[in-house]
Amino acid sequence: GSGSIVRAIGGVVAISAPMFFTGLATQGTNQFSLWIVAAYTSTAEVALYGAAWRLVNLMSLPLVLMSMTVHPIIAELSSTNEKRLLQTALRGTATLATLPAICVLIAFVFFGEEVLALVFGPAFREGAIVLSVLCAGMVVSVWTGACADVLAMTGHHRALMVVTLVASSLSIVLGIAAAQLAAATGVAVAVSLGLVV
């Protein structure tokens, strides 16, 4: 009857609402960093930060691919309560995704100016420090693996929401303060700290 429909809808909302706020916080943080740079620095700093951020987002590709790969593994091994095997699989996939990210980090740290000049033009060479800082944060994020996926798929979606909201808030607050002290580089540090949390 209608009671079972209400319970079913309530169950869906109990799971989907935390996931909605998690996604909103994640996407919001990605956008807010650029808005913070725009609000507190020069147009040139915005361009440098935006260029660096675009390159760093390419680094998340191994993480996205890993995430798609581990979803069925998480579902199967968590449903059969094989925690050790799940840990081993997650460590292995995180390591596999981290290797290309470390290679990109090395390239960006040592050749960041050249990469930015090649992709965006010579005026963007000055963004190399921002690129290196953002890249370091992304490497740590990739290295930690599919933590969010595990939390979401094992019934810990509320904990994931809380962690994501705290990390996003921390990143935004630190970003505003850091922008006033160190312009785009400061925001990059704040974003990297948010990625690490």
Accessible surface in RSA format (square Angstrom, percent):
REM  Atomic radii and reference values for relative SASA: ProtOr
REM  Chains: A
REM  Algorithm: Lee & Richards
REM  Probe-radius: 1.40
REM  Slices: 20
REM RES _ NUM      All-atoms   Total-Side   Main-Chain    Non-polar    All polar
REM                ABS   REL    ABS   REL    ABS   REL    ABS   REL    ABS   REL
RES GLY A   1    88.99 109.7   0.00   N/A  88.99 109.7  46.96 128.9  42.02  94.1
RES SER A   2    87.85  74.2  78.91 105.3   8.94  20.6  44.25  94.2  43.61  61.1
RES GLY A   3    36.69  45.2   0.00   N/A  36.69  45.2  30.49  83.7   6.19  13.9
RES SER A   4    53.21  45.0  46.29  61.8   6.92  15.9  34.58  73.6  18.63  26.1
RES ILE A   5   105.49  60.0 103.32  77.0   2.17   5.2 105.49  76.0   0.00   0.0
RES VAL A   6   103.39  68.0 100.65  91.1   2.74   6.6 101.49  88.2   1.91   5.2
RES ARG A   7   172.31  72.3 157.21  80.1  15.11  36.0  79.70 108.9  92.62  56.1
RES ALA A   8    61.24  56.3  47.13  72.7  14.11  32.1  58.99  83.1   2.25   6.0
RES ILE A   9   104.03  59.2 102.11  76.1   1.92   4.6 103.94  74.8   0.09   0.2
RES GLY A  10    37.13  45.8   0.00   N/A  37.13  45.8  31.91  87.6   5.22  11.7
RES GLY A  11    35.60  43.9   0.00   N/A  35.60  43.9  33.77  92.7   1.83   4.1
RES VAL A  12    97.25  64.0  93.08  84.3   4.17  10.0  96.31  83.7   0.94   2.5
RES VAL A  13    80.41  52.9  80.39  72.8   0.02   0.0  80.39  69.9   0.02   0.0
RES ALA A  14    40.07  36.8  32.64  50.4   7.43  16.9  39.92  56.2   0.15   0.4
RES ILE A  15    97.45  55.5  97.45  72.6   0.00   0.0  97.45  70.2   0.00   0.0
RES SER A  16    52.19  44.1  47.90  63.9   4.28   9.9  39.27  83.6  12.92  18.1
RES ALA A  17    35.60  32.7  30.20  46.6   5.40  12.3  35.60  50.1   0.00   0.0
RES PRO A  18     7.51   5.5   7.13   6.5   0.38   1.4   7.29   6.0   0.22   1.4
RES MET A  19    68.10  35.3  60.73  40.2   7.37  17.5  60.95  51.8   7.14   9.5
RES PHE A  20   121.95  61.0 111.39  69.0  10.56  27.5 120.70  73.2   1.25   3.6
RES PHE A  21    92.23  46.1  91.72  56.8   0.51   1.3  91.74  55.6   0.48   1.4
RES THR A  22    13.67   9.7  13.67  13.9   0.00   0.0  13.67  18.4   0.00   0.0
RES GLY A  23    33.35  41.1   0.00   N/A  33.35  41.1  33.11  90.9   0.24   0.5
RES LEU A  24   102.08  56.9  95.49  68.3   6.60  16.6  98.72  69.3   3.36   9.0
RES ALA A  25    12.68  11.7   1.83   2.8  10.85  24.7  11.84  16.7   0.84   2.2
RES THR A  26    60.60  43.1  56.79  57.6   3.82   9.1  50.30  67.6  10.31  15.6
RES GLN A  27   107.48  60.1 107.22  78.4   0.25   0.6  45.72  97.3  61.76  46.8
RES GLY A  28    18.16  22.4   0.00   N/A  18.16  22.4  17.50  48.0   0.67   1.5
RES THR A  29    22.66  16.1  21.30  21.6   1.36   3.2  21.19  28.5   1.47   2.2
RES ASN A  30    43.29  29.9  41.24  39.8   2.06   5.0   4.85  11.7  38.44  37.2
RES GLN A  31    87.57  49.0  87.48  63.9   0.09   0.2  23.37  49.7  64.20  48.7
RES PHE A  32    80.03  40.0  80.03  49.6   0.00   0.0  80.03  48.5   0.00   0.0
RES SER A  33     4.29   3.6   1.45   1.9   2.84   6.5   3.48   7.4   0.81   1.1
RES LEU A  34    56.75  31.6  56.75  40.6   0.00   0.0  56.75  39.9   0.00   0.0
RES TRP A  35   140.99  56.6 136.81  66.2   4.18   9.8 115.77  61.7  25.22  40.9
RES ILE A  36    11.49   6.5   9.99   7.4   1.50   3.6  11.49   8.3   0.00   0.0
RES VAL A  37     0.00   0.0   0.00   0.0   0.00   0.0   0.00   0.0   0.00   0.0
RES ALA A  38    55.40  50.9  35.14  54.2  20.26  46.1  35.44  49.9  19.95  52.9
RES ALA A  39    77.05  70.8  36.61  56.5  40.44  92.0  47.65  67.1  29.41  77.9
RES TYR A  40    97.85  45.7  68.72  39.1  29.13  75.8  43.37  32.6  54.48  67.2
RES THR A  41    29.59  21.0   2.33   2.4  27.26  65.0  13.36  17.9  16.24  24.5
RES SER A  42    62.34  52.7  47.95  64.0  14.39  33.1  52.76 112.4   9.58  13.4
RES THR A  43   118.67  84.4 110.93 112.5   7.73  18.4  78.65 105.6  40.02  60.5
RES ALA A  44    65.37  60.1  55.01  84.9  10.36  23.6  62.49  88.0   2.89   7.6
RES GLU A  45    49.54  28.4  49.54  37.5   0.00   0.0   8.79  17.0  40.75  33.3
RES VAL A  46    35.12  23.1  34.30  31.1   0.81   2.0  34.30  29.8   0.81   2.2
RES ALA A  47    45.59  41.9  32.47  50.1  13.13  29.9  43.36  61.1   2.23   5.9
RES LEU A  48    18.67  10.4  18.31  13.1   0.36   0.9  18.52  13.0   0.15   0.4
RES TYR A  49     0.00   0.0   0.00   0.0   0.00   0.0   0.00   0.0   0.00   0.0
RES GLY A  50    15.67  19.3   0.00   N/A  15.67  19.3  15.27  41.9   0.40   0.9
RES ALA A  51     5.49   5.0   1.71   2.6   3.78   8.6   3.58   5.0   1.91   5.1
RES ALA A  52     0.00   0.0   0.00   0.0   0.00   0.0   0.00   0.0   0.00   0.0
RES TRP A  53    22.20   8.9  22.20  10.7   0.00   0.0  17.37   9.3   4.82   7.8
RES ARG A  54   168.80  70.9 162.08  82.6   6.71  16.0  40.52  55.4 128.28  77.7
RES LEU A  55    12.50   7.0  12.04   8.6   0.46   1.2  12.10   8.5   0.40   1.1
RES VAL A  56     0.00   0.0   0.00   0.0   0.00   0.0   0.00   0.0   0.00   0.0
RES ASN A  57    60.05  41.4  53.05  51.3   7.00  16.9  22.20  53.4  37.84  36.6
RES LEU A  58   122.25  68.1 113.58  81.3   8.67  21.8 115.87  81.4   6.38  17.2
RES MET A  59     5.44   2.8   0.74   0.5   4.70  11.2   5.43   4.6   0.01   0.0
RES SER A  60    27.64  23.4  27.64  36.9   0.00   0.0  12.49  26.6  15.15  21.2
RES LEU A  61   102.35  57.0 100.27  71.7   2.08   5.2 102.15  71.7   0.20   0.5
RES PRO A  62    29.25  21.3  23.85  21.7   5.41  19.7  27.36  22.6   1.90  11.8
RES LEU A  63    37.00  20.6  37.00  26.5   0.00   0.0  37.00  26.0   0.00   0.0
RES VAL A  64    74.31  48.9  72.02  65.2   2.29   5.5  74.25  64.5   0.06   0.2
RES LEU A  65    92.05  51.3  90.06  64.4   1.99   5.0  90.55  63.6   1.50   4.0
RES MET A  66    11.46   5.9   5.04   3.3   6.42  15.3  10.73   9.1   0.73   1.0
RES SER A  67    20.37  17.2  20.37  27.2   0.00   0.0  12.09  25.7   8.27  11.6
RES MET A  68   116.66  60.4 102.05  67.5  14.61  34.8  64.32  54.7  52.34  69.3
RES THR A  69    78.96  56.2  67.90  68.8  11.06  26.3  53.05  71.3  25.91  39.2
RES VAL A  70     0.06   0.0   0.06   0.1   0.00   0.0   0.06   0.1   0.00   0.0
RES HIS A  71    68.04  37.2  67.62  47.0   0.42   1.1  46.71  48.1  21.33  24.8
RES PRO A  72    85.17  62.1  74.97  68.3  10.20  37.1  82.53  68.1   2.64  16.4
RES ILE A  73    54.13  30.8  51.19  38.1   2.93   7.1  54.08  38.9   0.04   0.1
RES ILE A  74     0.00   0.0   0.00   0.0   0.00   0.0   0.00   0.0   0.00   0.0
RES ALA A  75    47.01  43.2  38.92  60.1   8.10  18.4  43.36  61.1   3.65   9.7
RES GLU A  76   114.80  65.9 108.32  81.9   6.48  15.4  33.63  65.0  81.17  66.3
RES LEU A  77    15.85   8.8  15.65  11.2   0.21   0.5  15.65  11.0   0.21   0.6
RES SER A  78    38.55  32.6  17.18  22.9  21.37  49.2  14.61  31.1  23.94  33.5
RES SER A  79    92.15  77.9  50.46  67.3  41.69  96.0  50.09 106.7  42.06  58.9
RES THR A  80    77.25  54.9  51.91  52.6  25.34  60.4  59.88  80.4  17.37  26.3
RES ASN A  81   107.03  73.8  90.00  87.0  17.04  41.0  26.04  62.7  80.99  78.3
RES GLU A  82    74.61  42.8  67.39  51.0   7.22  17.2  31.25  60.4  43.36  35.4
RES LYS A  83   137.08  66.9 133.72  82.0   3.36   8.0  79.48  71.5  57.60  61.3
RES ARG A  84   198.20  83.2 194.79  99.3   3.41   8.1  75.31 102.9 122.90  74.5
RES LEU A  85    95.00  52.9  90.47  64.7   4.52  11.4  92.97  65.3   2.03   5.5
RES LEU A  86    15.09   8.4  15.09  10.8   0.00   0.0  15.09  10.6   0.00   0.0
RES GLN A  87    85.95  48.1  83.63  61.1   2.32   5.5  22.21  47.3  63.74  48.3
RES THR A  88    85.77  61.0  81.53  82.7   4.24  10.1  60.85  81.7  24.92  37.7
RES ALA A  89    26.19  24.1  14.33  22.1  11.86  27.0  25.13  35.4   1.05   2.8
RES LEU A  90    30.40  16.9  28.46  20.4   1.94   4.9  28.76  20.2   1.65   4.4
RES ARG A  91   158.36  66.5 153.29  78.1   5.07  12.1  68.93  94.2  89.43  54.2
RES GLY A  92    40.43  49.9   0.00   N/A  40.43  49.9  34.79  95.5   5.64  12.6
RES THR A  93    25.76  18.3  23.22  23.5   2.54   6.1  23.99  32.2   1.77   2.7
RES ALA A  94     8.00   7.4   8.00  12.3   0.00   0.0   8.00  11.3   0.00   0.0
RES THR A  95    75.45  53.7  74.43  75.5   1.02   2.4  50.93  68.4  24.52  37.1
RES LEU A  96   128.44  71.5 123.32  88.2   5.13  12.9 124.28  87.3   4.17  11.2
RES ALA A  97     6.33   5.8   1.51   2.3   4.82  11.0   6.02   8.5   0.32   0.8
RES THR A  98     7.13   5.1   7.13   7.2   0.00   0.0   7.13   9.6   0.00   0.0
RES LEU A  99    99.52  55.4  98.22  70.3   1.30   3.3  98.50  69.2   1.02   2.7
RES PRO A 100    58.95  43.0  53.73  49.0   5.23  19.0  58.65  48.4   0.30   1.9
RES ALA A 101     1.05   1.0   0.00   0.0   1.05   2.4   1.05   1.5   0.00   0.0
RES ILE A 102    68.61  39.0  68.61  51.1   0.00   0.0  68.61  49.4   0.00   0.0
RES CYS A 103    83.33  63.0  75.50  84.2   7.83  18.4  25.87  65.5  57.45  62.0
RES VAL A 104    48.82  32.1  46.96  42.5   1.86   4.5  48.82  42.4   0.00   0.0
RES LEU A 105    37.05  20.6  37.05  26.5   0.00   0.0  37.05  26.0   0.00   0.0
RES ILE A 106    90.30  51.4  89.08  66.4   1.22   2.9  90.30  65.0   0.00   0.0
RES ALA A 107    37.09  34.1  35.19  54.3   1.90   4.3  37.02  52.1   0.07   0.2
RES PHE A 108    18.47   9.2  18.12  11.2   0.35   0.9  18.12  11.0   0.35   1.0
RES VAL A 109    76.17  50.1  53.18  48.1  22.99  55.4  53.18  46.2  22.99  62.4
RES PHE A 110   143.14  71.6 117.41  72.7  25.74  67.0 120.05  72.8  23.09  66.1
RES PHE A 111   118.00  59.0 117.78  73.0   0.22   0.6 118.00  71.5   0.00   0.0
RES GLY A 112     2.35   2.9   0.00   N/A   2.35   2.9   0.18   0.5   2.17   4.9
RES GLU A 113    84.40  48.5  83.24  63.0   1.16   2.8  12.04  23.3  72.36  59.1
RES GLU A 114    88.43  50.8  84.09  63.6   4.33  10.3  46.66  90.3  41.77  34.1
RES VAL A 115    35.16  23.1  34.08  30.9   1.07   2.6  35.15  30.5   0.00   0.0
RES LEU A 116     0.42   0.2   0.42   0.3   0.00   0.0   0.42   0.3   0.00   0.0
RES ALA A 117    16.99  15.6   9.31  14.4   7.67  17.5   9.59  13.5   7.39  19.6
RES LEU A 118   155.05  86.4 125.87  90.0  29.19  73.4 132.40  93.0  22.65  61.0
RES VAL A 119    80.80  53.2  49.05  44.4  31.75  76.5  54.76  47.6  26.04  70.6
RES PHE A 120    63.41  31.7  38.32  23.7  25.08  65.3  44.96  27.3  18.44  52.8
RES GLY A 121    19.48  24.0   0.00   N/A  19.48  24.0  17.93  49.2   1.54   3.5
RES PRO A 122   105.48  76.9  98.88  90.1   6.60  24.0  99.11  81.8   6.38  39.6
RES ALA A 123    80.64  74.1  58.80  90.7  21.84  49.7  71.82 101.1   8.82  23.4
RES PHE A 124    47.41  23.7  47.31  29.3   0.11   0.3  47.31  28.7   0.11   0.3
RES ARG A 125    96.11  40.4  95.44  48.6   0.67   1.6  33.89  46.3  62.22  37.7
RES GLU A 126   140.23  80.5 113.19  85.6  27.04  64.4  46.78  90.5  93.44  76.3
RES GLY A 127     0.41   0.5   0.00   N/A   0.41   0.5   0.41   1.1   0.00   0.0
RES ALA A 128    15.87  14.6  15.54  24.0   0.33   0.8  15.77  22.2   0.10   0.3
RES ILE A 129   114.60  65.2 112.44  83.8   2.15   5.2 114.45  82.4   0.15   0.4
RES VAL A 130     6.66   4.4   6.66   6.0   0.00   0.0   6.66   5.8   0.00   0.0
RES LEU A 131     0.00   0.0   0.00   0.0   0.00   0.0   0.00   0.0   0.00   0.0
RES SER A 132    24.73  20.9  22.91  30.6   1.82   4.2  17.72  37.7   7.01   9.8
RES VAL A 133    36.23  23.8  32.04  29.0   4.19  10.1  35.63  31.0   0.61   1.6
RES LEU A 134     0.00   0.0   0.00   0.0   0.00   0.0   0.00   0.0   0.00   0.0
RES CYS A 135     0.00   0.0   0.00   0.0   0.00   0.0   0.00   0.0   0.00   0.0
RES ALA A 136    43.79  40.3  42.25  65.2   1.54   3.5  43.00  60.6   0.79   2.1
RES GLY A 137     2.64   3.3   0.00   N/A   2.64   3.3   2.38   6.5   0.26   0.6
RES MET A 138    11.12   5.8  11.12   7.4   0.00   0.0   8.63   7.3   2.49   3.3
RES VAL A 139    14.50   9.5  14.50  13.1   0.00   0.0  14.50  12.6   0.00   0.0
RES VAL A 140    48.82  32.1  48.50  43.9   0.32   0.8  48.82  42.4   0.00   0.0
RES SER A 141    18.87  15.9  17.06  22.8   1.81   4.2   0.46   1.0  18.41  25.8
RES VAL A 142     0.00   0.0   0.00   0.0   0.00   0.0   0.00   0.0   0.00   0.0
RES TRP A 143   160.27  64.3 152.75  73.9   7.51  17.6 123.10  65.6  37.17  60.3
RES THR A 144    67.14  47.8  44.44  45.1  22.70  54.1  40.84  54.9  26.30  39.8
RES GLY A 145    10.49  12.9   0.00   N/A  10.49  12.9   1.55   4.3   8.94  20.0
RES ALA A 146     8.03   7.4   0.10   0.1   7.93  18.0   4.41   6.2   3.61   9.6
RES CYS A 147    68.47  51.8  61.29  68.4   7.18  16.9  33.98  86.1  34.49  37.2
RES ALA A 148    50.03  46.0  46.20  71.3   3.83   8.7  47.24  66.5   2.79   7.4
RES ASP A 149    30.32  21.2  28.95  28.8   1.37   3.2   1.83   4.3  28.49  28.4
RES VAL A 150    31.89  21.0  31.89  28.9   0.00   0.0  31.89  27.7   0.00   0.0
RES LEU A 151    52.44  29.2  52.44  37.5   0.00   0.0  52.44  36.8   0.00   0.0
RES ALA A 152    27.93  25.7  11.92  18.4  16.01  36.4  11.92  16.8  16.01  42.4
RES MET A 153    73.59  38.1  44.22  29.3  29.36  69.9  50.52  43.0  23.07  30.6
RES THR A 154    43.72  31.1  19.19  19.5  24.53  58.5  26.31  35.3  17.41  26.3
RES GLY A 155    54.46  67.2   0.00   N/A  54.46  67.2  25.98  71.3  28.48  63.8
RES HIS A 156    94.35  51.6  89.96  62.5   4.39  11.2  62.83  64.8  31.51  36.7
RES HIS A 157    24.72  13.5  24.72  17.2   0.00   0.0  13.56  14.0  11.16  13.0
RES ARG A 158   146.49  61.5 146.02  74.4   0.47   1.1  51.13  69.9  95.35  57.8
RES ALA A 159    47.81  44.0  37.53  57.9  10.28  23.4  44.64  62.9   3.17   8.4
RES LEU A 160    10.19   5.7  10.19   7.3   0.00   0.0  10.19   7.2   0.00   0.0
RES MET A 161    39.15  20.3  39.15  25.9   0.00   0.0  34.68  29.5   4.47   5.9
RES VAL A 162    82.13  54.0  80.86  73.2   1.27   3.1  82.12  71.4   0.01   0.0
RES VAL A 163    70.41  46.3  67.21  60.8   3.20   7.7  70.22  61.0   0.19   0.5
RES THR A 164    19.62  14.0  16.24  16.5   3.38   8.1  12.91  17.3   6.71  10.1
RES LEU A 165    72.44  40.3  71.85  51.4   0.59   1.5  72.19  50.7   0.25   0.7
RES VAL A 166    88.81  58.4  84.54  76.5   4.28  10.3  87.79  76.3   1.02   2.8
RES ALA A 167    11.44  10.5  11.39  17.6   0.04   0.1  11.43  16.1   0.00   0.0
RES SER A 168    11.66   9.9  10.13  13.5   1.53   3.5   7.13  15.2   4.54   6.4
RES SER A 169    60.98  51.5  56.58  75.5   4.40  10.1  32.70  69.6  28.28  39.6
RES LEU A 170    71.66  39.9  65.29  46.7   6.37  16.0  70.35  49.4   1.30   3.5
RES SER A 171     3.36   2.8   2.00   2.7   1.36   3.1   0.29   0.6   3.07   4.3
RES ILE A 172    42.31  24.1  41.23  30.7   1.07   2.6  42.31  30.5   0.00   0.0
RES VAL A 173    99.58  65.5  97.22  88.0   2.36   5.7  98.20  85.3   1.38   3.7
RES LEU A 174    62.68  34.9  61.97  44.3   0.71   1.8  62.06  43.6   0.62   1.7
RES GLY A 175     0.74   0.9   0.00   N/A   0.74   0.9   0.74   2.0   0.00   0.0
RES ILE A 176    60.05  34.2  60.05  44.7   0.00   0.0  60.05  43.2   0.00   0.0
RES ALA A 177    50.77  46.7  43.45  67.1   7.32  16.6  49.52  69.7   1.25   3.3
RES ALA A 178    19.81  18.2  17.12  26.4   2.69   6.1  19.62  27.6   0.19   0.5
RES ALA A 179     4.19   3.9   0.00   0.0   4.19   9.5   0.00   0.0   4.19  11.1
RES GLN A 180   115.23  64.4  78.90  57.7  36.33  86.5  29.94  63.7  85.28  64.7
RES LEU A 181   157.63  87.8 122.37  87.5  35.26  88.6 124.89  87.7  32.74  88.1
RES ALA A 182    50.67  46.6  36.23  55.9  14.44  32.9  46.34  65.3   4.33  11.5
RES ALA A 183    32.21  29.6  29.81  46.0   2.40   5.4  29.90  42.1   2.31   6.1
RES ALA A 184     0.23   0.2   0.23   0.4   0.00   0.0   0.23   0.3   0.00   0.0
RES THR A 185    46.05  32.7  45.90  46.5   0.14   0.3  26.96  36.2  19.08  28.8
RES GLY A 186     4.49   5.5   0.00   N/A   4.49   5.5   4.49  12.3   0.00   0.0
RES VAL A 187     0.34   0.2   0.34   0.3   0.00   0.0   0.34   0.3   0.00   0.0
RES ALA A 188     0.00   0.0   0.00   0.0   0.00   0.0   0.00   0.0   0.00   0.0
RES VAL A 189    66.75  43.9  66.26  60.0   0.49   1.2  66.63  57.9   0.12   0.3
RES ALA A 190     1.96   1.8   0.77   1.2   1.18   2.7   1.82   2.6   0.14   0.4
RES VAL A 191     6.73   4.4   5.83   5.3   0.91   2.2   5.83   5.1   0.91   2.5
RES SER A 192    12.01  10.1  11.93  15.9   0.08   0.2  12.01  25.6   0.00   0.0
RES LEU A 193    86.25  48.0  86.09  61.6   0.16   0.4  86.09  60.5   0.16   0.4
RES GLY A 194    12.99  16.0   0.00   N/A  12.99  16.0   4.57  12.5   8.42  18.9
RES LEU A 195    50.12  27.9  33.48  24.0  16.64  41.8  37.06  26.0  13.06  35.2
RES VAL A 196    69.34  45.6  54.69  49.5  14.65  35.3  54.72  47.5  14.62  39.6
RES VAL A 197    91.12  60.0  49.89  45.2  41.23  99.4  64.04  55.6  27.08  73.4
END  Absolute sums over single chains surface
CHAIN  1 A    10843.0       9290.5       1552.5       8047.0       2796.0
END  Absolute sums over all chains
TOTAL         10843.0       9290.5       1552.5       8047.0       2796.0
